[in-house]
């Protein structure tokens, strides 16, 4: 019942405040005015931002309302997510004003946030050998590297997925629901609570972000969603994982992960910078091959659901 109430409250608040944030965005001119020559921008008309403010605040308000304990780990997660959110808001503000925030400063702050989460206790420390039941504890340095790379990587790929109306929010919603189920199955109440709140927040946002979008979340919202999905998967899915079940969170986040691995491979092959955006993501390729934006997003929802269903089946097999 706690999970049900947390879900319903996060969904309800997002549905109520998002139209108000849209009005505020227009009032303070927090509106993206895309350049017509930018081929990565699907919107050729001005679109209001500020949905990220709702996503961030609703998530944490509902979490603190329903969480039964306030641990040091939670405090570090909150502080780190604030860093992710703030650098995203700065990036969005610079873009709205026609500028471009350099990639390296933003990356350094994001990596710092990942390190703080690791220091706070969200860690990938090892896995269970399914053949003899023995636990394989990884060296401390490898634990730190894998944890930071995972959190930073998921944060980045969700941000890169935010290229069409309803896409990043919908895919994040599907992944969050799978991670909620896995966390429940593993008895991790905290990760499960975070997961189900994220489902409610994403559903409320997608209601206004589906094609044609009435509001956008920008980098601040997309990076926050990716950051929290990475943490939930580490804390709720990777814990007590076996060699095989490690693939559960990878499948749950499979669409953005696999697509962006392919994009990175193609950019390296063509000698292009990895962190500079282009139109090589799968949603752009689908549109270039004749699908409408709405059809492309629906296809990717279906692919994401299939990958997440595979993750749930793998979890149920208890391998």
Buried (B, 14 or more C-beta within 10 A) or exposed (E): EEBEEBBEBBBBBBBEBBEEBBEBBEEEEBBBEBEEEEEEBBBEEEBBBBBBBBBBBBBBBBBEEBBEEEEEBBEBBBEBBBBBBBBBBBBBBBBBEEEEBEBEEBBEBBBBBBBBBBBBEBBBBBBBEEEEEEEEEBEEEEBBBBBBEBBBBBBBBBBBBBBBBBBBBBBBBBBBBBBBBBBBBBEBBBBBBBBBBBBBBBBBBBBBBBBEBBBBBBBBBBBBBBBBBBBBBBBBBBBEBBEBBBBBBBBBBBBBBBBBEBBBEEBEEEEBEEEEBBEBBBBBBBBEEEBEBBEBBBBBBEBBBEBBBBBBEBBEEEE
